[in-house]
Amino acid sequence: MAKAKLSGHWGEAVAAEYLRRRRYQLLACNYHTRFGEIDLIVKSLRYIVFVEVKTRQDDRFAQAREFVTERKQARVRTSAQIWLENNPTPLQPRFDVIEVYAPEGEGKPRIVHLKDAF
């Protein structure tokens, strides 16, 4: 269990750096509400983006995005609504998924950024 948690935090850090290099501004990491957690909250010129990060070794079994269930999406939406109530913005909200694939001991991770994923 500890390895999976460490892997998740590592994947979130990789995703945050990926977004920073693409000129997104990081606003929050691991934003918690009683309804759930949002891994990353970033903004661009047009969007406030709520990002779910999924880290896996590979996609042989399933793509990481398949683990963002309808229930998880609902929790992220509810948490995003709370964040927006506390942080008003004229920016358009968007929900993205970032897949981080990191095979053990093999070079740099592969990142798949799915914009407007749900």
N, C-alpha and C positions, 0 to 999 in steps of 0.2 A: 504493500500500500504506500509506503513512504517513497519508493522509487517512482510510482505513478504520479504522486503529488509533486515531487521534484521535477519530473519530466514536464508536467503541466506548467509549472512556474517558469521553467527554462523556455518552453515553447512560447509562452506569453512574452517573455523578454525578447526572444527572436522576432516575434511578430511586431512588437512595439518598435524595435530598431528598423525593421522593414518599412513600417509606416512612416517613421521619422525621416528616413531617407527619401520618401516620396512626398515630403513637405506637409504631412499631417502633424498637428500639434496634439501631444498627449495631454489629456485633461484629468484622467483618473485610471487607476489600475485596481482590479479586484473590488469594484464598487458593490457593496453589500446592502441589501434591504431584507426585510423579513420574508420577502417573496422569492429571493434568489440573488444571484451574483452576475455582474457583467464583467467580463475579463478586462476589456479595454474600452475607454471612451476617448475618442479623438475628434478633432475637427479639421475641416478643410475650408476653403473659401466659401463653399456652398452648403456643406453638410456637417451635421453633428452625427458621428458614426458610432454606433454601439456594436462592438466586435466580440464575437464568440470565437475563441481560439481552441482548436483541437490538434493535439500532438499525437502522432503515431510513428511507429518505426517504418511502416510501409502501408500500401493500400491493397495488398494481396487479398486480405479478408474482406475489406470494405473501405470505401472512401471515408475519410474522417468526417466529412459533412453529414454522413448518414447517422452520426451519433448526436446530431442536433435535432432532437425529437420535437414533435409538436408541443409537448408539455414544456420542454426547455425553452422553446421559442416564446411561449406564452409567459413564462417567468421572466425572460429577458425583456419582453415588451412591457410588462407591468413594472419592473424595476426601472426601465428607461422612462416611463411615464412619471415615476416619482422623481427621478433625477431632473427631468425637464421642469417639473413643478417647482423644484428648488433652485434651478439654474435656467431661468428664462433665456431664450435665444431666438433670433429671427431665422436661424439656419434650419434647413430641412432635415428631419431625422432620417437615418438610414440604418439598416441592420445588415452587417457583413459577417461572413465566416472566413477565417483564415485557417487553412490547413498547414501544419508544419510536419513534414516527413523527415525523420532523422534516423536512418539506419545506424545501428551501433558501429562505431569505429570507422565510418565512411564519410570523409569530407564534410562539406557544408550542407546544411539542411535544404530541402526543396520546399518552397513556399507556394501555395495556391491561394490567391485572394479572390474570394467570391463576393462581388459587390452586390448590394441589394438582394441578399440571399433569401430573406424572408420578410 
